[in-house]
Amino acid sequence: MKVSDVSPVVAPERVAAQQAASTAVQGTPDRVSVNATRNAEASVSAARRSTGTDRASRMQQLEASVRSGTYAPDPGRVAEQLLSDAEVDARLQSMMSH
């Protein structure tokens, strides 16, 4: 086994002093806020409410056309979606294996 990291070891006292100095230079303490999260959650829930009814009606229309035999999907669009999904799966597998 070969060690490639040869950075010098720093004593804990020096690290604490360096961190204190960098905090003093920055001057402004970090802040945490959940307002953005609340706004995002409100937007998501509003979007879900608005699309929920649209999706339900689309699903009912689709079910009716399938049951009546009038549903005719576009073969080119289906093929494109299959290939797109396969490409995403392949990329995820590649990322997971590295």
FENSUL-V534849 format. One record per pair of residues at least 4 apart in sequence whose ideal C-beta (glycine too) atoms are under 6 Angstrom apart, sorted by the first residue. I is the first residue (numbers start at 1). J is the second residue. Records with the same first field share a line. If there is no record, write none. Layout:
BEGIN
I->J, J
END
This chain:
BEGIN
10->14, 15
34->38
48->52
51->55
65->70, 71
66->71
73->78
END
